[in-house]
Amino acid sequence: MKRSKAGRERIKVVTIAEEPLEVVPHVSAARGSQGIVYEGLPVYRGEILGLPVEVEALIVASDLQGLHDNGEYGDLLVGEMLPATLEGLL
């Protein structure tokens, strides 16, 4: 594997599963303040080469500000409840 200019190995994504392991339901604001949308955050497993041995997993995510959808409106953001969900999947 190639090394970066600093001499460290670069990480390389080898595979990403085609189907998600889990889909976390959440509620978000619709674009243009047009109400709310019910969505699901898919969680995929992948394989990465080049991680340091002390790193067990790498989580890559983007906007996690939607509210967790547990059937009621609560104040728990997806990003706040996601660690427990991921811990159960590892």
N, CA, C and O atoms as a CHARMM CRD file, in Angstrom:
* protein
*
  360
    1    1 MET  N      0.84000  -1.16900   0.00000 PROA 1      0.00000
    2    1 MET  CA     0.00000   0.00000   0.00000 PROA 1      0.00000
    3    1 MET  C      0.88900   1.23700   0.00000 PROA 1      0.00000
    4    1 MET  O      1.97300   1.23600   0.58300 PROA 1      0.00000
    5    2 LYS  N      0.42400   2.27900  -0.65200 PROA 2      0.00000
    6    2 LYS  CA     1.19500   3.51900  -0.73000 PROA 2      0.00000
    7    2 LYS  C      1.27300   4.20400   0.62600 PROA 2      0.00000
    8    2 LYS  O      0.42000   4.01100   1.49300 PROA 2      0.00000
    9    3 ARG  N      2.29200   4.99100   0.78300 PROA 3      0.00000
   10    3 ARG  CA     2.44400   5.78000   2.00100 PROA 3      0.00000
   11    3 ARG  C      2.22500   7.24600   1.66400 PROA 3      0.00000
   12    3 ARG  O      2.49900   7.69700   0.55200 PROA 3      0.00000
   13    4 SER  N      1.72600   7.97400   2.64500 PROA 4      0.00000
   14    4 SER  CA     1.53800   9.41200   2.45700 PROA 4      0.00000
   15    4 SER  C      2.88900  10.10900   2.57500 PROA 4      0.00000
   16    4 SER  O      3.89500   9.47100   2.88700 PROA 4      0.00000
   17    5 LYS  N      2.91300  11.39200   2.33100 PROA 5      0.00000
   18    5 LYS  CA     4.15900  12.15300   2.42000 PROA 5      0.00000
   19    5 LYS  C      4.74300  12.11700   3.82700 PROA 5      0.00000
   20    5 LYS  O      5.95600  12.22800   4.00200 PROA 5      0.00000
   21    6 ALA  N      3.88900  11.96400   4.82100 PROA 6      0.00000
   22    6 ALA  CA     4.36200  11.92300   6.20800 PROA 6      0.00000
   23    6 ALA  C      4.89500  10.54000   6.57300 PROA 6      0.00000
   24    6 ALA  O      5.35600  10.33800   7.69600 PROA 6      0.00000
   25    7 GLY  N      4.84200   9.58100   5.63800 PROA 7      0.00000
   26    7 GLY  CA     5.35900   8.25100   5.88700 PROA 7      0.00000
   27    7 GLY  C      4.35700   7.27200   6.47200 PROA 7      0.00000
   28    7 GLY  O      4.69600   6.11600   6.72900 PROA 7      0.00000
   29    8 ARG  N      3.14300   7.71600   6.68300 PROA 8      0.00000
   30    8 ARG  CA     2.10100   6.83500   7.21000 PROA 8      0.00000
   31    8 ARG  C      1.37400   6.15500   6.06200 PROA 8      0.00000
   32    8 ARG  O      1.24300   6.71400   4.97300 PROA 8      0.00000
   33    9 GLU  N      0.89300   4.91900   6.32700 PROA 9      0.00000
   34    9 GLU  CA     0.10300   4.24200   5.30100 PROA 9      0.00000
   35    9 GLU  C     -1.20200   4.98500   5.08600 PROA 9      0.00000
   36    9 GLU  O     -1.79500   5.51200   6.02800 PROA 9      0.00000
   37   10 ARG  N     -1.63400   5.02100   3.86000 PROA 10     0.00000
   38   10 ARG  CA    -2.94500   5.58600   3.54600 PROA 10     0.00000
   39   10 ARG  C     -3.99300   4.52100   3.83000 PROA 10     0.00000
   40   10 ARG  O     -3.72000   3.32700   3.70800 PROA 10     0.00000
   41   11 ILE  N     -5.18200   4.94800   4.20700 PROA 11     0.00000
   42   11 ILE  CA    -6.24400   3.97100   4.36700 PROA 11     0.00000
   43   11 ILE  C     -6.92300   3.78100   3.01500 PROA 11     0.00000
   44   11 ILE  O     -6.98600   4.69600   2.19400 PROA 11     0.00000
   45   12 LYS  N     -7.42600   2.57400   2.80800 PROA 12     0.00000
   46   12 LYS  CA    -8.07200   2.25800   1.54400 PROA 12     0.00000
   47   12 LYS  C     -9.34900   1.47800   1.82800 PROA 12     0.00000
   48   12 LYS  O     -9.32500   0.46800   2.53200 PROA 12     0.00000
   49   13 VAL  N    -10.46200   1.95000   1.27800 PROA 13     0.00000
   50   13 VAL  CA   -11.72500   1.23800   1.39500 PROA 13     0.00000
   51   13 VAL  C    -11.69600   0.09100   0.39600 PROA 13     0.00000
   52   13 VAL  O    -11.57000   0.31000  -0.80900 PROA 13     0.00000
   53   14 VAL  N    -11.81300  -1.12800   0.89900 PROA 14     0.00000
   54   14 VAL  CA   -11.74200  -2.31500   0.05400 PROA 14     0.00000
   55   14 VAL  C    -13.13100  -2.74500  -0.40100 PROA 14     0.00000
   56   14 VAL  O    -13.34800  -3.01400  -1.58300 PROA 14     0.00000
   57   15 THR  N    -14.06800  -2.81000   0.53600 PROA 15     0.00000
   58   15 THR  CA   -15.43700  -3.20500   0.19900 PROA 15     0.00000
   59   15 THR  C    -16.43900  -2.41700   1.03400 PROA 15     0.00000
   60   15 THR  O    -16.13700  -1.96500   2.13800 PROA 15     0.00000
   61   16 ILE  N    -17.61600  -2.26800   0.48900 PROA 16     0.00000
   62   16 ILE  CA   -18.77200  -1.74500   1.21500 PROA 16     0.00000
   63   16 ILE  C    -19.93900  -2.64900   0.84600 PROA 16     0.00000
   64   16 ILE  O    -20.18800  -2.90700  -0.33100 PROA 16     0.00000
   65   17 ALA  N    -20.65100  -3.12800   1.85900 PROA 17     0.00000
   66   17 ALA  CA   -21.77400  -4.03700   1.62700 PROA 17     0.00000
   67   17 ALA  C    -22.83200  -3.37400   0.74400 PROA 17     0.00000
   68   17 ALA  O    -23.02500  -2.15900   0.78700 PROA 17     0.00000
   69   18 GLU  N    -23.50200  -4.18700  -0.04800 PROA 18     0.00000
   70   18 GLU  CA   -24.56000  -3.65700  -0.91500 PROA 18     0.00000
   71   18 GLU  C    -25.83600  -3.35900  -0.14000 PROA 18     0.00000
   72   18 GLU  O    -26.57900  -2.44200  -0.48900 PROA 18     0.00000
   73   19 GLU  N    -26.08700  -4.12800   0.90300 PROA 19     0.00000
   74   19 GLU  CA   -27.29800  -3.94700   1.71000 PROA 19     0.00000
   75   19 GLU  C    -26.91400  -3.43800   3.10300 PROA 19     0.00000
   76   19 GLU  O    -25.89600  -3.86200   3.64900 PROA 19     0.00000
   77   20 PRO  N    -27.70400  -2.54700   3.67700 PROA 20     0.00000
   78   20 PRO  CA   -27.39500  -2.05400   5.01700 PROA 20     0.00000
   79   20 PRO  C    -27.61400  -3.11600   6.09000 PROA 20     0.00000
   80   20 PRO  O    -28.48200  -3.97900   5.96000 PROA 20     0.00000
   81   21 LEU  N    -26.81200  -3.03600   7.15500 PROA 21     0.00000
   82   21 LEU  CA   -26.99900  -3.90400   8.32000 PROA 21     0.00000
   83   21 LEU  C    -28.22600  -3.48300   9.10500 PROA 21     0.00000
   84   21 LEU  O    -28.92100  -4.30600   9.70000 PROA 21     0.00000
   85   22 GLU  N    -28.47100  -2.20300   9.09200 PROA 22     0.00000
   86   22 GLU  CA   -29.53600  -1.60100   9.89300 PROA 22     0.00000
   87   22 GLU  C    -29.97600  -0.31800   9.21200 PROA 22     0.00000
   88   22 GLU  O    -29.19200   0.31500   8.50400 PROA 22     0.00000
   89   23 VAL  N    -31.21900   0.06600   9.42100 PROA 23     0.00000
   90   23 VAL  CA   -31.71200   1.36300   8.96900 PROA 23     0.00000
   91   23 VAL  C    -32.32900   2.04300  10.19100 PROA 23     0.00000
   92   23 VAL  O    -33.30100   1.54800  10.76100 PROA 23     0.00000
   93   24 VAL  N    -31.76400   3.16500  10.58100 PROA 24     0.00000
   94   24 VAL  CA   -32.21000   3.88300  11.77600 PROA 24     0.00000
   95   24 VAL  C    -33.24000   4.93600  11.36100 PROA 24     0.00000
   96   24 VAL  O    -32.91500   5.86900  10.62700 PROA 24     0.00000
   97   25 PRO  N    -34.48100   4.78500  11.83100 PROA 25     0.00000
   98   25 PRO  CA   -35.52100   5.74200  11.44100 PROA 25     0.00000
   99   25 PRO  C    -35.31200   7.10200  12.10800 PROA 25     0.00000
  100   25 PRO  O    -34.92400   7.18600  13.27300 PROA 25     0.00000
  101   26 HSD  N    -35.57600   8.16200  11.34500 PROA 26     0.00000
  102   26 HSD  CA   -35.48200   9.50900  11.90800 PROA 26     0.00000
  103   26 HSD  C    -36.40600  10.45700  11.17500 PROA 26     0.00000
  104   26 HSD  O    -36.87800  10.17300  10.07400 PROA 26     0.00000
  105   27 VAL  N    -36.65200  11.58500  11.80800 PROA 27     0.00000
  106   27 VAL  CA   -37.51900  12.63400  11.27700 PROA 27     0.00000
  107   27 VAL  C    -36.64800  13.86500  11.05600 PROA 27     0.00000
  108   27 VAL  O    -35.87700  14.25500  11.93300 PROA 27     0.00000
  109   28 SER  N    -36.77600  14.47600   9.87600 PROA 28     0.00000
  110   28 SER  CA   -36.00000  15.67600   9.55900 PROA 28     0.00000
  111   28 SER  C    -36.91800  16.75500   9.00900 PROA 28     0.00000
  112   28 SER  O    -38.03600  16.48000   8.57300 PROA 28     0.00000
  113   29 ALA  N    -36.43100  17.97300   9.03800 PROA 29     0.00000
  114   29 ALA  CA   -37.15600  19.07800   8.41900 PROA 29     0.00000
  115   29 ALA  C    -37.04100  18.94200   6.90800 PROA 29     0.00000
  116   29 ALA  O    -35.96100  18.66600   6.38500 PROA 29     0.00000
  117   30 ALA  N    -38.14500  19.13200   6.21300 PROA 30     0.00000
  118   30 ALA  CA   -38.13500  19.07600   4.75200 PROA 30     0.00000
  119   30 ALA  C    -37.47000  20.33300   4.19900 PROA 30     0.00000
  120   30 ALA  O    -37.44000  21.37500   4.85300 PROA 30     0.00000
  121   31 ARG  N    -36.94200  20.21800   2.99500 PROA 31     0.00000
  122   31 ARG  CA   -36.32600  21.37600   2.33800 PROA 31     0.00000
  123   31 ARG  C    -37.33600  22.50500   2.18400 PROA 31     0.00000
  124   31 ARG  O    -38.52100  22.27300   1.94200 PROA 31     0.00000
  125   32 GLY  N    -36.84500  23.72100   2.32900 PROA 32     0.00000
  126   32 GLY  CA   -37.69800  24.89300   2.12200 PROA 32     0.00000
  127   32 GLY  C    -38.77800  25.05600   3.17100 PROA 32     0.00000
  128   32 GLY  O    -39.81500  25.66100   2.89900 PROA 32     0.00000
  129   33 SER  N    -38.55600  24.53000   4.36400 PROA 33     0.00000
  130   33 SER  CA   -39.53400  24.64100   5.46300 PROA 33     0.00000
  131   33 SER  C    -40.90800  24.11900   5.05500 PROA 33     0.00000
  132   33 SER  O    -41.93100  24.72100   5.38400 PROA 33     0.00000
  133   34 GLN  N    -40.92600  23.00300   4.34400 PROA 34     0.00000
  134   34 GLN  CA   -42.17200  22.42300   3.85700 PROA 34     0.00000
  135   34 GLN  C    -42.62400  21.24200   4.71200 PROA 34     0.00000
  136   34 GLN  O    -43.06300  20.22200   4.18200 PROA 34     0.00000
  137   35 GLY  N    -42.51700  21.37700   6.02300 PROA 35     0.00000
  138   35 GLY  CA   -42.96800  20.32500   6.92300 PROA 35     0.00000
  139   35 GLY  C    -41.82900  19.40600   7.33600 PROA 35     0.00000
  140   35 GLY  O    -40.67600  19.82500   7.44100 PROA 35     0.00000
  141   36 ILE  N    -42.17800  18.13700   7.56900 PROA 36     0.00000
  142   36 ILE  CA   -41.18200  17.16200   7.99500 PROA 36     0.00000
  143   36 ILE  C    -41.18600  15.95300   7.06100 PROA 36     0.00000
  144   36 ILE  O    -42.16200  15.69800   6.35500 PROA 36     0.00000
  145   37 VAL  N    -40.08400  15.22300   7.07200 PROA 37     0.00000
  146   37 VAL  CA   -39.98200  13.99900   6.28500 PROA 37     0.00000
  147   37 VAL  C    -39.51600  12.87400   7.19700 PROA 37     0.00000
  148   37 VAL  O    -38.71300  13.08200   8.10600 PROA 37     0.00000
  149   38 TYR  N    -40.03100  11.69200   6.93900 PROA 38     0.00000
  150   38 TYR  CA   -39.63800  10.49400   7.67600 PROA 38     0.00000
  151   38 TYR  C    -38.64000   9.75400   6.80500 PROA 38     0.00000
  152   38 TYR  O    -38.92900   9.40000   5.66200 PROA 38     0.00000
  153   39 GLU  N    -37.46800   9.52900   7.36300 PROA 39     0.00000
  154   39 GLU  CA   -36.40300   8.91100   6.58700 PROA 39     0.00000
  155   39 GLU  C    -35.75000   7.79800   7.39600 PROA 39     0.00000
  156   39 GLU  O    -36.08000   7.57300   8.56100 PROA 39     0.00000
  157   40 GLY  N    -34.82000   7.11200   6.75200 PROA 40     0.00000
  158   40 GLY  CA   -34.04100   6.09000   7.43200 PROA 40     0.00000
  159   40 GLY  C    -32.56700   6.28500   7.12200 PROA 40     0.00000
  160   40 GLY  O    -32.20000   6.50600   5.96800 PROA 40     0.00000
  161   41 LEU  N    -31.72300   6.20500   8.13500 PROA 41     0.00000
  162   41 LEU  CA   -30.28200   6.32300   7.98000 PROA 41     0.00000
  163   41 LEU  C    -29.71100   4.91700   7.81800 PROA 41     0.00000
  164   41 LEU  O    -29.69800   4.15000   8.78100 PROA 41     0.00000
  165   42 PRO  N    -29.24100   4.56200   6.62500 PROA 42     0.00000
  166   42 PRO  CA   -28.69600   3.21800   6.43700 PROA 42     0.00000
  167   42 PRO  C    -27.30000   3.09600   7.06000 PROA 42     0.00000
  168   42 PRO  O    -26.49700   4.02600   6.99700 PROA 42     0.00000
  169   43 VAL  N    -27.03000   1.94700   7.65400 PROA 43     0.00000
  170   43 VAL  CA   -25.72300   1.65300   8.24600 PROA 43     0.00000
  171   43 VAL  C    -25.13100   0.48200   7.46900 PROA 43     0.00000
  172   43 VAL  O    -25.70400  -0.60800   7.44400 PROA 43     0.00000
  173   44 TYR  N    -23.98300   0.71000   6.83700 PROA 44     0.00000
  174   44 TYR  CA   -23.32300  -0.30800   6.02000 PROA 44     0.00000
  175   44 TYR  C    -22.03200  -0.77000   6.68400 PROA 44     0.00000
  176   44 TYR  O    -21.36600   0.00700   7.36700 PROA 44     0.00000
  177   45 ARG  N    -21.68600  -2.01900   6.48300 PROA 45     0.00000
  178   45 ARG  CA   -20.39700  -2.54200   6.93800 PROA 45     0.00000
  179   45 ARG  C    -19.44300  -2.50700   5.75700 PROA 45     0.00000
  180   45 ARG  O    -19.83000  -2.78900   4.62300 PROA 45     0.00000
  181   46 GLY  N    -18.20600  -2.16300   6.02800 PROA 46     0.00000
  182   46 GLY  CA   -17.18700  -2.12700   4.98900 PROA 46     0.00000
  183   46 GLY  C    -15.87000  -2.65900   5.51300 PROA 46     0.00000
  184   46 GLY  O    -15.72900  -2.92100   6.70700 PROA 46     0.00000
  185   47 GLU  N    -14.92000  -2.81500   4.63200 PROA 47     0.00000
  186   47 GLU  CA   -13.58500  -3.26500   4.99900 PROA 47     0.00000
  187   47 GLU  C    -12.58400  -2.19900   4.57700 PROA 47     0.00000
  188   47 GLU  O    -12.61000  -1.71800   3.44500 PROA 47     0.00000
  189   48 ILE  N    -11.70400  -1.83900   5.50300 PROA 48     0.00000
  190   48 ILE  CA   -10.71400  -0.79800   5.25300 PROA 48     0.00000
  191   48 ILE  C     -9.33300  -1.33600   5.58700 PROA 48     0.00000
  192   48 ILE  O     -9.13900  -1.96900   6.62500 PROA 48     0.00000
  193   49 LEU  N     -8.38600  -1.08600   4.71500 PROA 49     0.00000
  194   49 LEU  CA    -6.99200  -1.44400   4.96500 PROA 49     0.00000
  195   49 LEU  C     -6.22100  -0.21100   5.39700 PROA 49     0.00000
  196   49 LEU  O     -6.51600   0.90000   4.95700 PROA 49     0.00000
  197   50 GLY  N     -5.23300  -0.40500   6.25800 PROA 50     0.00000
  198   50 GLY  CA    -4.35300   0.68500   6.64100 PROA 50     0.00000
  199   50 GLY  C     -4.69500   1.38100   7.93800 PROA 50     0.00000
  200   50 GLY  O     -4.03900   2.35800   8.30000 PROA 50     0.00000
  201   51 LEU  N     -5.72100   0.89800   8.66100 PROA 51     0.00000
  202   51 LEU  CA    -6.03600   1.50900   9.94900 PROA 51     0.00000
  203   51 LEU  C     -4.99200   1.08500  10.97800 PROA 51     0.00000
  204   51 LEU  O     -4.49200  -0.03800  10.90800 PROA 51     0.00000
  205   52 PRO  N     -4.65600   1.93900  11.91400 PROA 52     0.00000
  206   52 PRO  CA    -3.75000   1.53900  12.98800 PROA 52     0.00000
  207   52 PRO  C     -4.35800   0.36800  13.77800 PROA 52     0.00000
  208   52 PRO  O     -5.58100   0.25900  13.87000 PROA 52     0.00000
  209   53 VAL  N     -3.53600  -0.48600  14.33600 PROA 53     0.00000
  210   53 VAL  CA    -4.02500  -1.67500  15.04700 PROA 53     0.00000
  211   53 VAL  C     -4.91200  -1.31500  16.23600 PROA 53     0.00000
  212   53 VAL  O     -5.78800  -2.09900  16.60400 PROA 53     0.00000
  213   54 GLU  N     -4.70700  -0.15500  16.84100 PROA 54     0.00000
  214   54 GLU  CA    -5.51700   0.21500  17.99900 PROA 54     0.00000
  215   54 GLU  C     -6.90800   0.73400  17.61600 PROA 54     0.00000
  216   54 GLU  O     -7.72400   1.00000  18.49900 PROA 54     0.00000
  217   55 VAL  N     -7.18900   0.88000  16.33500 PROA 55     0.00000
  218   55 VAL  CA    -8.49800   1.33900  15.86400 PROA 55     0.00000
  219   55 VAL  C     -9.32300   0.12500  15.45900 PROA 55     0.00000
  220   55 VAL  O     -8.98500  -0.58400  14.51000 PROA 55     0.00000
  221   56 GLU  N    -10.42200  -0.10700  16.20000 PROA 56     0.00000
  222   56 GLU  CA   -11.28200  -1.26400  15.92200 PROA 56     0.00000
  223   56 GLU  C    -12.25600  -1.00900  14.78200 PROA 56     0.00000
  224   56 GLU  O    -12.58800  -1.92000  14.02300 PROA 56     0.00000
  225   57 ALA  N    -12.70700   0.21400  14.66800 PROA 57     0.00000
  226   57 ALA  CA   -13.70600   0.53400  13.65600 PROA 57     0.00000
  227   57 ALA  C    -13.59500   2.00400  13.28500 PROA 57     0.00000
  228   57 ALA  O    -13.11300   2.82900  14.06100 PROA 57     0.00000
  229   58 LEU  N    -14.04900   2.30600  12.08400 PROA 58     0.00000
  230   58 LEU  CA   -14.08100   3.68100  11.61100 PROA 58     0.00000
  231   58 LEU  C    -15.51800   3.97400  11.19900 PROA 58     0.00000
  232   58 LEU  O    -16.09700   3.26000  10.38100 PROA 58     0.00000
  233   59 ILE  N    -16.07800   5.01500  11.76500 PROA 59     0.00000
  234   59 ILE  CA   -17.45600   5.39100  11.46000 PROA 59     0.00000
  235   59 ILE  C    -17.41300   6.63700  10.59500 PROA 59     0.00000
  236   59 ILE  O    -16.83200   7.65200  10.98100 PROA 59     0.00000
  237   60 VAL  N    -18.02900   6.55600   9.42700 PROA 60     0.00000
  238   60 VAL  CA   -18.08000   7.67900   8.49600 PROA 60     0.00000
  239   60 VAL  C    -19.54300   8.07800   8.36700 PROA 60     0.00000
  240   60 VAL  O    -20.39100   7.25500   8.02000 PROA 60     0.00000
  241   61 ALA  N    -19.83200   9.33100   8.64500 PROA 61     0.00000
  242   61 ALA  CA   -21.22400   9.78200   8.61200 PROA 61     0.00000
  243   61 ALA  C    -21.28300  11.23300   8.17400 PROA 61     0.00000
  244   61 ALA  O    -20.27800  11.94400   8.15900 PROA 61     0.00000
  245   62 SER  N    -22.48000  11.64900   7.81900 PROA 62     0.00000
  246   62 SER  CA   -22.69100  13.04900   7.53400 PROA 62     0.00000
  247   62 SER  C    -23.85500  13.50900   8.40300 PROA 62     0.00000
  248   62 SER  O    -24.14400  12.86200   9.40900 PROA 62     0.00000
  249   63 ASP  N    -24.49900  14.54400   8.07300 PROA 63     0.00000
  250   63 ASP  CA   -25.52900  15.21900   8.86000 PROA 63     0.00000
  251   63 ASP  C    -26.38000  14.27000   9.71000 PROA 63     0.00000
  252   63 ASP  O    -27.19400  13.52000   9.17100 PROA 63     0.00000
  253   64 LEU  N    -26.19900  14.29800  11.01400 PROA 64     0.00000
  254   64 LEU  CA   -26.94200  13.43000  11.92800 PROA 64     0.00000
  255   64 LEU  C    -27.85100  14.24000  12.84600 PROA 64     0.00000
  256   64 LEU  O    -28.02300  13.89400  14.01500 PROA 64     0.00000
  257   65 GLN  N    -28.43400  15.31800  12.32200 PROA 65     0.00000
  258   65 GLN  CA   -29.23400  16.21000  13.14600 PROA 65     0.00000
  259   65 GLN  C    -30.71000  15.87300  13.18500 PROA 65     0.00000
  260   65 GLN  O    -31.47000  16.51800  13.90600 PROA 65     0.00000
  261   66 GLY  N    -31.13700  14.85900  12.41300 PROA 66     0.00000
  262   66 GLY  CA   -32.54200  14.46700  12.46000 PROA 66     0.00000
  263   66 GLY  C    -32.88700  13.92800  13.83400 PROA 66     0.00000
  264   66 GLY  O    -32.00300  13.50100  14.57800 PROA 66     0.00000
  265   67 LEU  N    -34.16200  13.94500  14.17300 PROA 67     0.00000
  266   67 LEU  CA   -34.61600  13.39700  15.44900 PROA 67     0.00000
  267   67 LEU  C    -34.87000  11.90900  15.30400 PROA 67     0.00000
  268   67 LEU  O    -35.47300  11.46100  14.32800 PROA 67     0.00000
  269   68 HSD  N    -34.40400  11.14600  16.28300 PROA 68     0.00000
  270   68 HSD  CA   -34.64700   9.70300  16.27400 PROA 68     0.00000
  271   68 HSD  C    -36.15400   9.47200  16.27300 PROA 68     0.00000
  272   68 HSD  O    -36.86900  10.05800  17.08500 PROA 68     0.00000
  273   69 ASP  N    -36.63700   8.62900  15.37700 PROA 69     0.00000
  274   69 ASP  CA   -38.07200   8.36500  15.24900 PROA 69     0.00000
  275   69 ASP  C    -38.40100   7.05100  15.94600 PROA 69     0.00000
  276   69 ASP  O    -38.22700   5.97400  15.37600 PROA 69     0.00000
  277   70 ASN  N    -38.87300   7.15100  17.16900 PROA 70     0.00000
  278   70 ASN  CA   -39.27200   5.96200  17.91400 PROA 70     0.00000
  279   70 ASN  C    -40.78900   5.86000  18.00300 PROA 70     0.00000
  280   70 ASN  O    -41.32100   5.18600  18.88500 PROA 70     0.00000
  281   71 GLY  N    -41.47500   6.52200  17.10200 PROA 71     0.00000
  282   71 GLY  CA   -42.93600   6.52700  17.10300 PROA 71     0.00000
  283   71 GLY  C    -43.52600   7.74500  17.79800 PROA 71     0.00000
  284   71 GLY  O    -44.71700   8.02400  17.66500 PROA 71     0.00000
  285   72 GLU  N    -42.70200   8.46100  18.53100 PROA 72     0.00000
  286   72 GLU  CA   -43.12300   9.68400  19.21100 PROA 72     0.00000
  287   72 GLU  C    -42.08800  10.75300  18.90800 PROA 72     0.00000
  288   72 GLU  O    -40.94300  10.44400  18.57700 PROA 72     0.00000
  289   73 TYR  N    -42.48700  11.99600  19.02000 PROA 73     0.00000
  290   73 TYR  CA   -41.50400  13.06600  18.84900 PROA 73     0.00000
  291   73 TYR  C    -40.75800  13.22800  20.16900 PROA 73     0.00000
  292   73 TYR  O    -41.35200  13.49600  21.21400 PROA 73     0.00000
  293   74 GLY  N    -39.47000  13.06200  20.09300 PROA 74     0.00000
  294   74 GLY  CA   -38.63700  13.24600  21.27400 PROA 74     0.00000
  295   74 GLY  C    -37.57700  14.27500  20.96400 PROA 74     0.00000
  296   74 GLY  O    -37.64000  14.96600  19.94600 PROA 74     0.00000
  297   75 ASP  N    -36.61300  14.37100  21.83900 PROA 75     0.00000
  298   75 ASP  CA   -35.56000  15.35200  21.60400 PROA 75     0.00000
  299   75 ASP  C    -34.19800  14.68300  21.45400 PROA 75     0.00000
  300   75 ASP  O    -33.16700  15.33200  21.63200 PROA 75     0.00000
  301   76 LEU  N    -34.18300  13.40600  21.13100 PROA 76     0.00000
  302   76 LEU  CA   -32.92600  12.68700  20.95800 PROA 76     0.00000
  303   76 LEU  C    -32.52500  12.72200  19.48600 PROA 76     0.00000
  304   76 LEU  O    -33.21900  12.17100  18.63100 PROA 76     0.00000
  305   77 LEU  N    -31.39300  13.37800  19.19800 PROA 77     0.00000
  306   77 LEU  CA   -30.90400  13.45000  17.82300 PROA 77     0.00000
  307   77 LEU  C    -30.35600  12.09700  17.37600 PROA 77     0.00000
  308   77 LEU  O    -29.89700  11.30800  18.20200 PROA 77     0.00000
  309   78 VAL  N    -30.40300  11.83400  16.08800 PROA 78     0.00000
  310   78 VAL  CA   -29.87100  10.58200  15.53500 PROA 78     0.00000
  311   78 VAL  C    -28.41300  10.40000  15.95900 PROA 78     0.00000
  312   78 VAL  O    -28.00500   9.30000  16.33200 PROA 78     0.00000
  313   79 GLY  N    -27.63800  11.47100  15.90000 PROA 79     0.00000
  314   79 GLY  CA   -26.23000  11.39200  16.27400 PROA 79     0.00000
  315   79 GLY  C    -26.00900  11.06500  17.73900 PROA 79     0.00000
  316   79 GLY  O    -24.93800  10.58100  18.10700 PROA 79     0.00000
  317   80 GLU  N    -27.00400  11.32100  18.58500 PROA 80     0.00000
  318   80 GLU  CA   -26.88200  11.00700  20.00900 PROA 80     0.00000
  319   80 GLU  C    -27.21100   9.55200  20.30500 PROA 80     0.00000
  320   80 GLU  O    -26.64700   8.96300  21.22700 PROA 80     0.00000
  321   81 MET  N    -28.11400   8.97000  19.53700 PROA 81     0.00000
  322   81 MET  CA   -28.49400   7.58800  19.80600 PROA 81     0.00000
  323   81 MET  C    -27.75200   6.58400  18.93500 PROA 81     0.00000
  324   81 MET  O    -27.77200   5.38800  19.22400 PROA 81     0.00000
  325   82 LEU  N    -27.10600   7.04300  17.88900 PROA 82     0.00000
  326   82 LEU  CA   -26.42000   6.15400  16.95100 PROA 82     0.00000
  327   82 LEU  C    -25.29700   5.32400  17.58100 PROA 82     0.00000
  328   82 LEU  O    -25.15700   4.15500  17.22000 PROA 82     0.00000
  329   83 PRO  N    -24.48800   5.86300  18.50500 PROA 83     0.00000
  330   83 PRO  CA   -23.43100   5.03400  19.08700 PROA 83     0.00000
  331   83 PRO  C    -23.94000   3.73100  19.71800 PROA 83     0.00000
  332   83 PRO  O    -23.31500   2.68300  19.55100 PROA 83     0.00000
  333   84 ALA  N    -25.04700   3.78400  20.42700 PROA 84     0.00000
  334   84 ALA  CA   -25.60600   2.56100  21.04000 PROA 84     0.00000
  335   84 ALA  C    -26.04800   1.57700  19.96800 PROA 84     0.00000
  336   84 ALA  O    -25.85900   0.37000  20.11800 PROA 84     0.00000
  337   85 THR  N    -26.63400   2.08300  18.88900 PROA 85     0.00000
  338   85 THR  CA   -27.04900   1.21700  17.78500 PROA 85     0.00000
  339   85 THR  C    -25.84400   0.55100  17.14300 PROA 85     0.00000
  340   85 THR  O    -25.86000  -0.65200  16.88200 PROA 85     0.00000
  341   86 LEU  N    -24.80200   1.32600  16.88800 PROA 86     0.00000
  342   86 LEU  CA   -23.60300   0.78000  16.25800 PROA 86     0.00000
  343   86 LEU  C    -22.88700  -0.21000  17.15800 PROA 86     0.00000
  344   86 LEU  O    -22.35700  -1.21300  16.68100 PROA 86     0.00000
  345   87 GLU  N    -22.86500   0.06300  18.45900 PROA 87     0.00000
  346   87 GLU  CA   -22.21500  -0.84100  19.40600 PROA 87     0.00000
  347   87 GLU  C    -22.86500  -2.22200  19.35200 PROA 87     0.00000
  348   87 GLU  O    -22.17600  -3.23500  19.47000 PROA 87     0.00000
  349   88 GLY  N    -24.16800  -2.26800  19.17700 PROA 88     0.00000
  350   88 GLY  CA   -24.87200  -3.52800  19.06900 PROA 88     0.00000
  351   88 GLY  C    -24.57700  -4.27100  17.77600 PROA 88     0.00000
  352   88 GLY  O    -24.78000  -5.48200  17.70200 PROA 88     0.00000
  353   89 LEU  N    -24.10100  -3.56500  16.75600 PROA 89     0.00000
  354   89 LEU  CA   -23.81000  -4.17300  15.46400 PROA 89     0.00000
  355   89 LEU  C    -22.37200  -4.67600  15.32600 PROA 89     0.00000
  356   89 LEU  O    -22.09000  -5.52700  14.48300 PROA 89     0.00000
  357   90 LEU  N    -21.45600  -4.14800  16.15900 PROA 90     0.00000
  358   90 LEU  CA   -20.04400  -4.52200  16.03800 PROA 90     0.00000
  359   90 LEU  C    -19.73200  -5.88600  16.57200 PROA 90     0.00000
  360   90 LEU  O    -18.57900  -6.31700  16.52900 PROA 90     0.00000
